[in-house]
Amino acid sequence: MKMRRALWIAAATPVVWLAVGVTLVSGDMPGAGGHELSASGATGQERTAVPIPTMRVVTVARFRHGVDGWRAGAGSSVRHVARSDGALSVSRRRGHGRVGAVGPRLGARSGEELVANVRLRAVGGREPVTVQLVADGRRGRPVRAQARVQATRAWREVAVVTSPGTQAVRVRVLAGGPRRPGHVQIDTARIVAVTPQAATTASTASTADAADAAGAPTASPTTPAPTSPASTTTPGTPAGPAAPTAPTDPASEATTPGSATSGATGDSVPAACQGLDYSRPDQGELDWADEFTGTTVDTSRWRVRDGESLSYDQARIRAGNVSVADGLLDIEARREDVAGRPYTSGYLDTIGLYARQWGRWEVRAKLPTVVGASRGLWPAFWLRSEGSPGEIDVAEAWGEPTTRPGYRSGSYQWTVHEDTNSAPGTERRSGWGTLVGAPPVADDFHLYAVDWSPDCLVFSMDHQVVGTVRRSDAPWMTAALAGPVDIRLNLQVGQDYWGYADPTDGLLTALPAGLLVDYVRVYRPLGVD
């Protein structure tokens, strides 16, 4: 399979945005388990002049097996941390004072801008951190660009951009202060060189896969500002979601927020798929909802599972881990040993109570996948077909740090499966819900939705389209989703694909942790029962 993709790359500093467009041709893209993971292209409904640059990856330090050429600053020490996927630890050798570490010398070519992206955290809690690009000079290292942040125990990315003409620099990280010894860990340091070129015509809804492959930070889409939850009152065999489908190669990710079709430009998107939103009064009407305004789960709407165990999971399902209070449903994962499993969690579904075909399914929720403190957590809002093998994952995310390469930090994934058992030869379409560098979805409540028509599936977050799968491009959906689907909400804990929860380190897997749900709503198309 060959596919052309127009790509946006953006790097943020406190005072400047660098936006770059790139066009690549990719070859076959294997998905998880060796199955093909087809990609979704951009809508391309509006076209405008954008700069088309050249881009090259200068270096990527991942600290998997050592310090990767980094050195300690004055009074500091650096060492390799072997836990998880590896990291560089920077701390004081003795006494108090700021700590520092500097990377290898990097060369830039004439006219290039260097984009540095460093992923780090403060080990001891909140402390000031400065990431700099410094030049080698006879009287020290003059600073060419820098960014200052307040780091916490949660992993975060810091981006710095130099101006064109900077010939040689190093990345330097400083932390702490005169009265407090700094201590930081660096997970990854990526440096990309970009040469802006003349503007050309390209789609304004292009994808960011090349940025993700190179590790360059990418501009996040404009979305409605999340708010605190505010509900409005509105009148078989246990199984988990299908196996995770994120590609093992970051370059093979399927889509980007704003993209709208599977392998097509905006001109070829069926009219029925453009602007599809059954929550709009001119397109649909409410068919089913739970606003969680009571004090217990409404068992006329939900089955609450109890005393079961799932595949891809370390937890035991207990009804006691599901509660309703203050207008929120809380599915809580806990560290407790029950029936030989070291964790417990909760699971709800509507099997035998509610199912339908065509419409819009949406959940307003806050995911528990806090970056750096949620390894092994796996929340999901998904739909399982009754009597046919397909599945729609409206939103599922995996806690971090993860042991799987290619995961987009702080994001979530949408997927449609031909067969939930992932039998050899079956297909799926999948994509990330946010861009690289966007705020982590776990930071606040978001609205995750899918609109399903006879022509397509349209996935969205906060009413912004993040991916569309057309039936004409995935004809297997006709048989895979041949009838009504029921709703599933659950929080699994630990699996070998994304990483087991840490039973001893409360920082890597901070429990208890809850999937908080403000409401679940389903809309039916006008004129359709």
Secondary structure, 3 states (H helix, E strand, C coil): CCEEEEEEEEEECCCCEEEEEEEEEECCCECHHHCEEECCECCCCCEEEEECCEEEEEEEECCCCCCCCCEECCCEEEEEECCCCCEEEEEECCCCCCEEEECCCEECCCCCEEEEEEEEEECCCCEEEEEEEECCECCECCEEEEEEEEECCCCEEEEEECCCCCCEEEEEEEECECCECCEEEEEEEEEEEEECCCEEEEECCCECHHHHHHCCCCCCCCCCCCCCCCCCCCCCCCCCCCCCCCCCCHHHCCCCCCCCECCCCHHHCCHHHCCCCCCCCCCEEEEEEECCCCCCCCCCCCEECCCEECCCCCEEECHHHEEEECCEEEEEEECCCECCECEEECEEECCCCCCECCEEEEEEEECCCCCCCECCEEEEEEEEECCCCCEEEEEECCCCCCCCCCCCCCCCEEEEECCCCCCCCCCEEEEECCCCCCCCHHHCCEEEEEEECCCEEEEEECCEEEEEEECCCCCCHHHHCCCCEEEEEEEEECECCCECCCCCCCCCECCCEEEEEEEEEEEEECCCC
